[in-house]
Amino acid sequence: MLDLLVKNGYLVCPDGIKQASLAVKDGKIVDYDGTGSSTDVKNIVDAKGCYILPGAIDDHVHFNDPGYTWRDDFPHASRAAARGGITTVIDMPMQNLPAVSTAQILQKKVAYLSGRSFVDFALWGALIRTNRPHLKGLSEAGAAAFKCFMSEPSDDYTALWPREIADRLRLLRPLGALAGFHCEDYHLLKSGERACLQAGKKSRKDVLDVHSVMAEKRAVQELIGILRQTGGRVHICHVSHPDVAAVIKRAQQQGLHVTAETCLHYLVLTDQAYLKRGPLFKCAPPLRSKAASQALWRYIEDGTISTIASDHSPCKLEEKDESGPKGAFGAWGGLSGVQTTLQGFWNLAVHEHEASPLLVAKVLAENPAKIFGLWGRKGALLPGFDADFVLLDAQRDWEIKAKQLEYLNKFSAFVGLTGQGLPVATYLRGQCIYEDGSFPAAPQGKFVLAKGHPVV
């Protein structure tokens, strides 16, 4: 007997879109020939008019838990993910107390998060100056990837110098492990900000000038040069500009194992919003011009950019204040977006660019599952995979409103954005975790162990 049958929807599968039923037993998708009677099924869901998408995987979130929970926490942020059609998140290792720098810390975090998440989760491990001896253990404990900064993010999470990056890539290579990088040039950022503050320049325009496209591009070029010498696998986080994507594309064409992500905000928001409306729109790398935003799309279409992530990086509203001694430089740089990535990208891709829903499933589910070691369990509507899926009403108009956000701090740069195509129900391992404004089940998200080498 089947546990669940979802009928009359359009299944978005790796080999095409099919008007067929999705069958679930024991939390897994199973083969179904459509010949069974209704008495052979415990629960039937009519998905008429909806696309059935694989549950989205957000490979870049900062849920701040444990540690900085005044900004957000797993109970709130994972509810937001579930409402947005995200069924698995991969949480970053910084903005945790302590940072996820050893296998023991990772295991403690997994235990702590039991019963706190509405969605399944994997974890990034730290790639910092002090945890070199712990990288193998972290990989064996199931870290999906290792996060490194090429510019100093904070006092307690150190960036690595080029020679250190080379050393770590050589160390990670035989493990098949993935290193992810925040690429902005350390010297350009530090010297630029110092010069601005000394000259009394601390406006939003000054922030954009310091966090220039050149700072991002130079860091990516340096990283690719290192990768060419060491081998291994790298993932470029939050690509903000087509000139940066072009550098990555050339490296891919040369056979280097480099993948890349961008975020919805680089595709639908611009630097003018930051300049006019303020630090609510501040992030790093910053928002770019409208022309850059539009040109970035072609690198999603041609596969240079493999995944779309939210880089969900929340804060309290007062942390966005720019009235302090550092002006705009002192305001928190991060956007809240895990709840709204799928609907925003669907509208952009399907309605504005007339792309197939297959592209949405590829960059939001299939590719992140393959890159981060989750394929075979997550990322597609295939027999044997977890029954993680989303019912998306392609005709549902929406406007993002603050009162609808599930975040601890209910504000976002995406408030006011409008579009068409909304997740109306989300299922995790065959159980409904969100349906049209309600959450019918208690948190039951599990840690997903990243395994083996990538598929792509």
C-alpha positions in Angstrom: 0.0 0.0 0.0 1.2 3.5 -0.9 1.4 6.1 1.8 0.8 9.0 -0.6 -0.3 9.6 -4.2 -0.1 13.0 -5.7 -2.1 13.1 -8.9 -3.1 15.5 -11.7 0.0 17.6 -11.4 2.9 18.3 -13.8 6.0 16.4 -12.6 9.2 18.3 -13.3 11.7 15.4 -13.7 15.3 15.3 -14.9 14.2 13.9 -18.3 11.2 16.2 -18.8 7.8 17.5 -17.6 5.2 14.8 -17.3 1.5 14.8 -16.4 1.6 11.9 -14.1 1.2 10.8 -10.5 3.9 10.8 -7.8 3.8 7.8 -5.5 5.4 7.7 -2.0 6.1 4.8 0.4 8.1 4.9 3.6 9.3 8.5 2.8 10.7 7.6 -0.6 9.5 8.0 -4.2 8.5 4.7 -5.7 7.7 3.5 -9.2 4.0 3.7 -10.0 2.2 2.5 -13.1 -1.1 4.2 -12.4 -3.1 1.0 -12.3 -3.7 0.8 -8.6 -7.1 1.6 -7.0 -7.7 4.3 -4.4 -8.0 1.6 -1.7 -4.3 0.9 -2.2 -3.3 4.4 -1.0 -3.5 5.9 2.4 -3.6 9.5 1.3 -4.4 11.1 -2.1 -3.5 14.7 -2.9 -5.0 16.4 -6.0 -2.4 18.7 -7.5 -4.5 19.9 -10.4 -3.1 23.0 -12.0 0.2 22.7 -10.1 3.8 21.9 -11.0 5.4 19.3 -8.8 9.0 20.3 -8.3 11.7 18.5 -6.4 12.2 20.2 -3.0 14.7 23.0 -3.5 18.1 22.9 -1.9 19.5 26.2 -0.6 23.2 25.6 -0.5 24.1 28.8 1.2 22.3 30.0 4.4 23.4 31.6 7.7 20.8 30.5 10.3 23.0 31.7 13.2 22.1 28.8 15.4 23.6 28.1 17.9 25.1 31.5 18.7 23.8 34.6 17.1 20.2 33.8 17.6 19.0 37.4 17.9 19.4 37.5 14.1 17.5 34.3 13.3 17.4 30.7 14.4 16.6 27.3 13.0 12.9 27.2 14.2 12.1 30.4 12.4 14.4 30.3 9.4 13.6 26.6 8.6 9.8 27.5 8.8 10.6 30.2 6.2 12.5 27.7 4.1 9.5 25.2 4.2 7.1 28.0 3.3 9.3 28.9 0.3 9.6 25.4 -1.0 13.1 24.7 0.3 13.3 21.2 1.8 17.1 21.1 2.5 19.4 23.8 3.6 23.2 23.8 3.9 24.1 26.0 6.8 27.3 28.0 6.9 29.9 27.4 9.7 30.5 31.0 10.8 28.0 33.0 12.9 27.9 29.9 15.1 29.3 29.7 18.6 31.7 28.1 18.2 32.4 28.0 14.4 32.0 24.5 12.9 35.8 23.9 12.7 36.1 20.3 14.0 34.2 17.1 13.7 33.3 17.2 17.3 31.7 20.7 16.9 29.8 19.5 13.9 28.4 16.5 15.7 27.4 18.7 18.7 25.6 21.0 16.3 23.8 18.1 14.7 22.6 16.9 18.1 21.6 20.4 19.1 19.5 20.9 16.0 17.5 17.8 16.6 13.8 18.8 16.8 14.6 22.4 15.8 14.4 22.3 12.0 11.3 22.1 9.8 13.5 21.0 6.9 16.5 18.7 6.4 19.9 20.2 6.7 23.5 19.6 5.8 26.4 21.6 7.2 29.4 23.5 5.8 32.7 23.1 7.7 35.0 25.9 8.4 38.2 26.5 6.4 40.2 28.9 8.6 43.8 29.3 9.7 43.6 27.2 12.9 41.7 24.1 11.8 44.0 22.5 9.3 44.5 19.3 11.4 40.7 18.9 11.6 39.8 19.0 7.9 39.9 15.2 7.3 37.8 14.5 10.4 35.3 17.2 9.4 35.0 15.6 5.9 34.5 12.1 7.4 31.8 13.5 9.8 29.8 14.6 6.8 30.6 18.2 6.1 29.2 19.0 2.7 31.9 21.6 1.9 34.4 23.9 3.5 33.9 27.7 3.6 36.9 30.1 3.1 37.0 33.9 2.9 39.6 35.7 0.8 38.8 38.9 2.8 38.5 39.0 6.6 34.9 38.5 7.6 35.2 38.9 11.4 37.6 38.7 14.3 36.7 35.1 15.0 36.7 33.6 11.5 40.0 34.1 9.8 40.6 34.5 6.0 43.4 32.5 4.4 46.3 33.9 2.4 47.0 32.5 -1.1 49.7 30.1 0.1 47.4 28.8 2.8 44.6 28.3 0.2 47.0 26.3 -1.9 48.0 24.1 1.0 44.4 23.5 2.0 43.3 22.6 -1.6 46.1 20.1 -1.8 45.0 18.6 1.6 41.3 18.4 0.5 41.9 17.0 -3.0 42.4 13.3 -2.0 39.3 13.6 0.1 37.2 14.7 -2.9 36.1 17.6 -0.7 34.7 20.9 -1.9 36.1 24.3 -0.9 33.7 27.2 -1.2 35.0 30.8 -1.4 33.8 34.3 -0.7 35.9 36.1 -3.3 36.7 39.7 -2.6 40.3 40.9 -2.7 41.6 41.4 0.9 44.0 44.3 0.1 41.5 46.2 -2.1 38.8 46.1 0.6 41.0 46.9 3.6 43.0 49.7 1.9 40.0 51.1 0.3 37.9 51.3 3.4 40.8 52.6 5.5 41.4 55.4 2.9 37.8 56.3 2.8 37.4 56.5 6.6 40.6 58.6 7.0 39.2 61.0 4.4 35.8 61.1 6.1 34.1 59.3 3.2 31.6 56.8 4.5 28.6 57.0 2.2 26.8 54.2 0.4 28.6 55.2 -2.8 31.9 54.8 -1.0 30.9 51.3 0.0 30.1 50.4 -3.6 33.4 51.9 -4.8 35.4 49.8 -2.3 33.5 46.6 -2.9 34.1 47.0 -6.6 33.7 44.4 -9.4 37.5 44.5 -9.6 37.8 43.4 -6.0 35.6 40.4 -6.7 37.1 39.6 -10.1 40.7 39.8 -8.9 40.0 37.4 -6.0 38.4 34.9 -8.4 41.3 35.2 -10.8 43.8 34.6 -8.0 41.8 31.6 -6.7 41.6 30.0 -10.2 45.4 30.5 -10.6 45.9 28.6 -7.3 43.5 25.9 -8.4 45.4 25.4 -11.6 48.5 24.6 -9.6 46.9 22.4 -6.9 43.9 20.6 -8.5 40.9 19.9 -6.4 37.4 21.4 -6.4 36.2 24.9 -5.6 32.9 26.6 -5.6 32.6 30.3 -6.0 29.9 31.7 -3.7 27.5 34.6 -4.6 28.8 35.7 -8.0 27.5 39.2 -8.5 28.6 40.3 -11.9 28.9 38.9 -15.5 32.6 39.8 -15.7 33.2 37.5 -12.8 31.1 34.8 -14.4 33.1 35.1 -17.6 36.4 34.4 -15.7 34.7 31.3 -14.2 33.5 30.1 -17.6 37.0 30.3 -19.1 38.3 28.2 -16.2 35.6 25.6 -16.7 36.4 25.4 -20.4 40.0 24.7 -19.5 38.9 21.7 -17.5 39.2 23.1 -13.9 36.8 21.8 -11.4 35.1 25.0 -10.5 31.4 25.6 -9.9 29.5 28.8 -9.1 26.4 30.1 -7.5 24.6 33.4 -7.7 21.7 34.7 -5.6 18.2 36.0 -6.4 19.2 39.5 -5.2 21.8 39.8 -7.9 19.2 39.0 -10.5 16.3 41.2 -9.4 17.7 44.0 -7.3 20.3 46.7 -8.2 22.8 49.1 -6.7 20.3 51.9 -7.2 18.0 50.3 -4.6 20.9 50.4 -2.2 21.9 54.0 -3.0 18.3 55.3 -2.7 16.7 53.1 -0.1 19.6 52.3 2.2 21.3 49.6 4.2 18.4 47.2 4.0 19.9 46.5 0.5 23.5 46.2 1.7 25.2 42.9 1.1 28.7 41.6 0.1 29.5 41.5 -2.7 27.1 44.4 -3.2 24.3 44.8 -5.6 25.4 45.7 -9.1 23.9 47.7 -12.0 20.7 46.8 -13.8 22.8 46.0 -17.0 25.0 43.7 -15.0 22.0 42.0 -13.4 20.4 41.4 -16.8 23.7 40.1 -18.3 24.3 37.7 -15.5 21.3 35.7 -16.7 23.1 34.2 -19.7 25.6 32.5 -17.4 22.7 30.7 -15.8 21.3 29.6 -19.1 24.7 28.3 -20.4 25.4 26.4 -17.1 28.4 28.5 -16.0 26.5 29.3 -12.8 25.3 26.0 -11.4 23.1 26.9 -8.4 20.9 29.7 -7.1 21.2 30.2 -3.4 19.8 32.8 -1.0 22.9 33.6 1.1 20.2 34.2 3.8 22.1 36.5 6.2 19.7 38.1 8.6 20.1 40.6 11.4 18.2 42.8 13.8 16.9 46.0 12.1 19.1 48.2 14.3 22.2 46.4 12.9 21.4 48.0 9.6 22.1 51.4 11.1 24.6 53.6 9.3 24.7 56.5 11.7 27.7 55.3 13.6 31.4 56.4 13.2 31.9 54.2 10.2 28.8 55.4 8.4 27.6 53.1 5.7 30.6 50.9 6.2 29.4 50.0 9.7 25.9 48.8 8.7 25.4 45.0 8.6 25.8 43.6 5.1 23.4 40.7 4.5 19.9 40.1 3.1 17.1 37.7 4.3 15.9 35.6 1.4 15.5 31.9 2.0 11.7 32.1 2.0 11.4 33.9 -1.3 14.1 32.5 -3.5 12.0 29.8 -5.3 9.0 32.0 -6.1 11.3 34.9 -7.1 13.4 32.7 -9.4 10.4 31.0 -10.9 8.9 34.3 -11.9 12.2 35.5 -13.3 12.9 32.3 -15.2 9.5 31.1 -16.4 7.7 34.4 -16.9 10.3 37.0 -17.6 12.9 34.9 -19.5 10.4 32.2 -20.8 12.7 29.4 -19.6 11.5 25.9 -18.9 10.6 24.8 -15.3 13.3 22.3 -15.9 15.9 25.0 -15.5 14.3 25.9 -12.1 14.6 22.3 -10.9 18.1 22.0 -12.2 19.7 25.0 -10.5 17.6 24.9 -7.3 17.6 21.1 -6.7 19.5 18.8 -9.1 22.8 20.8 -9.3 23.2 21.6 -5.6 22.5 17.9 -4.8 25.1 16.7 -7.2 27.8 19.3 -6.2 27.3 19.0 -2.4 27.2 15.2 -2.2 23.4 14.8 -1.6 22.5 13.2 -5.0 20.9 9.8 -4.8 18.8 11.0 -1.9 18.0 14.6 -2.7 17.5 16.8 -5.8 15.1 15.0 -8.1 11.8 13.3 -8.5 13.2 9.8 -9.1 12.5 6.4 -7.6 14.5 5.8 -4.4 15.0 9.5 -3.7 13.5 11.1 -0.6 10.0 12.3 -1.3 10.8 15.9 -1.0 8.7 18.0 -3.3 6.8 21.2 -3.8 3.4 22.0 -5.3 3.7 25.3 -7.1 0.7 27.1 -8.4 1.9 28.6 -11.6 -1.1 31.0 -11.9 -0.9 32.3 -8.3 0.0 36.0 -8.2 2.0 37.2 -5.2 3.4 40.2 -3.5 6.0 39.7 -0.8 4.8 41.3 2.4 6.6 41.6 5.7 3.8 40.1 7.7 4.0 36.9 5.7 7.7 36.3 6.5 8.5 33.5 8.9 11.9 35.0 9.9 12.6 36.0 13.5 13.1 39.6 12.3 10.4 40.2 9.8 12.0 42.5 7.2 13.6 41.8 3.9 14.9 43.7 0.8 12.5 41.6 -1.2 9.4 43.1 0.5 7.3 44.7 -2.3 8.5 42.3 -5.0 5.7 40.9 -7.1 5.3 38.0 -9.5 3.4 34.9 -10.5 4.0 31.3 -9.4 3.9 30.4 -5.7 4.7 27.4 -3.6 1.4 26.3 -2.0 2.5 23.0 -0.3 5.8 21.5 0.7 6.5 17.9 1.5 9.5 16.5 3.3 10.0 12.7 3.0 6.4 12.4 2.0 4.9 14.4 4.9 3.3 17.8 4.4 5.3 20.4 6.3 3.6 23.5 4.8 0.3 24.1 3.2 -1.2 27.5 2.2 -0.1 29.4 5.3 0.0 26.6 7.9 2.5 24.1 9.2 0.7 20.9 9.9 3.6 19.0 11.4 6.1 19.6 14.2 9.8 20.1 13.2 11.2 16.9 11.9 14.2 18.0 9.8 17.2 15.6 9.8 20.9 16.0 9.3 21.8 14.8 5.8 25.2 13.3 5.6 27.1 14.4 2.5 28.8 11.4 1.0 31.4 10.7 -1.6 32.6 12.5 -4.7 30.4 14.8 -6.7 28.3 13.5 -9.7 29.3 16.6 -11.7 
